[in-house]
Amino acid sequence: MPGDRRQRIMEVGLLRGLLQARATSGECRRAMFVGGTDSGKTFLVRRMADELSRTGKRVGVLDFDLGQSTVGPPGCIGLQLPWEEGGDPLFPSAMVFLGFLSPAFDVGSVIEAGLRLEKRAREVGYDLLLVDTSGMVEGPVAALLKRSKVRALRPDLLVLLDREGETEHILRGLEENSCGELIRIPPSPEARRRNREERAAYRRELYRRYFQGGGELTLDLREVEVVPSSPRLAASPDVLGEGLLVGLNDGAGLTLALARVVGVEGGKVSLCTPFTGREGDIRALAVGPSLILEEGTLRFHPSGDR
């Protein structure tokens, strides 16, 4: 656990100055934000990204929140780099499709996807990468997830939005050298808890917008590999049923776009997708554990779950 000498309590107004100064000096390249559901964490990340990009910094946002994503559609880990002030990155710079909404389904694949995107961010180049995490902080699986993210990405700043000590059990299992300085930010008093239906409605609207205006794409299954989005799933052309949500992946394992299976016939799969790139860039169909209904509802349906 990070020692007390490296912990500070700070108001939001001072955090931007600290991040800007540290990014300018090169002392801070990655800042990770951890907090419970509806603690104002994502709002804070977006605010910091907006304000820092305004100063000329090349800022990226890596979004780990599968269920309530703000970078990319739900069910994906997304990267927006560079961040554009006031932007709405539903179609991000890069993303990895997983297809489930809770990281508890496969913690390892969540971490691996994040590392793949952090590598892409380093290749593209950034002054500061802000890492947003999900609101899952309670219980042993949440502790495993958050510690794994910290150990994998080794943030220079770990920013905690903690209501009533809900993240303390996560910190207790962290090694001294797993991250840099620890900053505690009081959760926003304006943060409002959303109920289950509000969260589902948010996802439906994102999927509706994502697929709005999408066209039909037909792929020859002899020319693309069908792969699972998680080791927990089995994948083959046989599981490509109508409504299955899939990722169109490139050769680096990054997802070019999402697609909904319309049908399979004669060794070819028909898809509904907003993808407008070169068909030859699609090297694999990543199969997830969910169906997406036409109105945008995601239905967990892990037919290949091992």
Secondary structure as GFF3:
##gff-version 3
##sequence-region A 1 306
A	DSSP	three_ten_helix	4	6	.	.	.	ID=ss1
A	DSSP	beta_strand	7	9	.	.	.	ID=ss2
A	DSSP	alpha_helix	12	25	.	.	.	ID=ss3
A	DSSP	beta_strand	30	35	.	.	.	ID=ss4
A	DSSP	alpha_helix	41	54	.	.	.	ID=ss5
A	DSSP	beta_strand	59	63	.	.	.	ID=ss6
A	DSSP	beta_strand	76	80	.	.	.	ID=ss7
A	DSSP	beta_strand	94	97	.	.	.	ID=ss8
A	DSSP	three_ten_helix	103	105	.	.	.	ID=ss9
A	DSSP	alpha_helix	107	124	.	.	.	ID=ss10
A	DSSP	beta_strand	128	132	.	.	.	ID=ss11
A	DSSP	alpha_helix	140	153	.	.	.	ID=ss12
A	DSSP	beta_strand	157	161	.	.	.	ID=ss13
A	DSSP	alpha_helix	168	172	.	.	.	ID=ss14
A	DSSP	beta_strand	181	185	.	.	.	ID=ss15
A	DSSP	alpha_helix	196	211	.	.	.	ID=ss16
A	DSSP	beta_strand	215	220	.	.	.	ID=ss17
A	DSSP	beta_strand	225	228	.	.	.	ID=ss18
A	DSSP	three_ten_helix	237	239	.	.	.	ID=ss19
A	DSSP	beta_strand	244	249	.	.	.	ID=ss20
A	DSSP	beta_strand	255	265	.	.	.	ID=ss21
A	DSSP	beta_strand	268	273	.	.	.	ID=ss22
A	DSSP	three_ten_helix	279	281	.	.	.	ID=ss23
A	DSSP	beta_strand	284	292	.	.	.	ID=ss24
A	DSSP	beta_strand	298	300	.	.	.	ID=ss25
###
